Amino acid sequence: MNLYLKIIIIFVFLASSFGCNKKTSFENLNTINIGASSITNLSEIIEEIEYVLIEKPNVPINQIDKFFILNDGYLIADTYGNSVVLKFDMLGNFINQIGNYGEGPEEYLQIADVDLFNDYVIFLSADKLLTYSIDGKYLHSEMLDFRPYRFLHSDSSHYLFFIPESMAIELKNKQNDGVLFSYNKGSKESENLIKSIFPKTFNFMGEKNNLFKNDKEILFSTSFCDTIYAIENGNIAEKYALNFGKSQINLSTLYGLDIHQMVSKINSSAFDESAIHIPHLFQNKNFLITAFRKNKKFDFLIYDKKTDRPYLTSKLKNDLDQGPDIGIIKGIDDDYLYAFREPEEFDENQFSKLISADLANPDRKEVFWVLSKYKLKK
């Protein structure tokens, strides 16, 4: 199944629990005018494309929800389908699984979210945080008296927890007057960083990468919110405003709807031209990345901070090797943008060339994904 189609299906299915958004004032914000994007050759921002064939592991895995770049390989997490986190080397060979499913003290029943802090892999499983070494060894766990939806290990003594406004009150415990909290690991006290985002709550949850740390700055946003917040040294501010122009969604038409009514409405033809921000936040010094849904399709924004120019992956044409255009973006570092495609998205000739070039792995097992590494122009 095509990865774009998978994401659209997941988007519809997940619209069943939580909510967020307000109409943003664009004052004192860096406004990104999405409508200013145009059809452009990929070579304008990318020098070359490298491909890594990711082998099918001997562990059931459904999709890529989280992706982390290591010094010697990659971590791939499937939190939605099979609750597994897997390590691969730089050539795409499967190395090991992190953690194990089960009811034991060192195991988890599900993975809500994953983060990588220094050389530690941290799972959020309901109201428990489990920490593992990069080679999969269990180290320790800690219990929470509430149940976050997403999290990030912000520094050595704090976590950031995202708790959607419409989460059941019994799961929030004392965290019931905000959506983003800084949690002190020592005192176990929480500080409310962001209270209500939207004037009213509505039923939606679809965030996967709505917290991202780059150096000292952390980015945060929520689905339907046209603002991206920046957090640094405990201070939080509105940093970017996404201006979709005539496609800006009128959220007032969604307030008060039950889950089924809302899903039906946002998937109706009346909303085809409305752009819905679904944060997939990544950034380095020069580029900011996020995503949105329009015309029932998923698109990524690549914003060049230097030139103040927005690029959409749907309008970036691969003039470098005539292969597929940019797929599902899952990461960025100082040098590369990382995206995934399924093998069948390459034509037979293109994929044969990838297999032939994979000389370091003559005994390669079945290829599960193709990781595309786009070398960024400085």
RAUR-V985672 format. One line per field, one symbol per residue. ss: DSSP state (A for helix, B for strand, O for the rest). psi: psi as a letter, one per 20 degrees, with the letter a starting at -180 (. if undefined). A space follows every 50 residues. Layout:
ss = ???
psi = ???
This chain:
ss = OOAAAAAAAAAAAAOOOOOOOOOOOOOOOBBBBAAAOOOBBAAAOBBBBB BBBBBOOOOOOOOOOBBBBOOOBBBBBBOOOOOBBBBBBOOOOBBBBOOO BOOOOOOBOOOOBBBBBOOBBBBBBOOBBBBBBOOOOBBBBBBOOOOOOB BBBBBOOBBBBBOOOOOOAAAAOOOOOOOBBBBBOOOOOBBBBBOOOOOO OOOOOOOOBOBBBBOOBBBBOOOOOOBBBBBBOOBBBBBBBBBOAAABOO AAAOOOOOAAAAAAAAOOAAAOOOBBBOOBOBBOOOBBBBBBBBOOBBBB BBBBOOOOBBBBAAABBOOOOOOOOOOBBBBBOOOBBBBBBOAAAOOAAA AAAAAAAOAAAOOOOOBBBBBBBBBBOO
psi = pphghghggggghimjgarqqqpppjpkqoponhiiqrpqqhihipgrpq ppooqprkppqgrohqppprhjbqpppnhhfjmqpqpqaiijppgrqprq pajrhjrqhqohrqqpockppppondkqpppqrijjppgrrqqqkrnrgq rpnhaijqqpppoqhjqphiihdimjkahpqppohgikqqpohpbphqhq prnqpjpgljpppocippqqrrqipjppqpppkiqpqpgqpoojciipqn hhiiqiqrghgggggijrhhjhjppopnpnpqqahhqpparrpqkkqpqp popohgilppqphijopnjgjjaqrpcopirqahhqppqqqqhiiqrggg hhhgghilhimhkpappgroppoooqp.
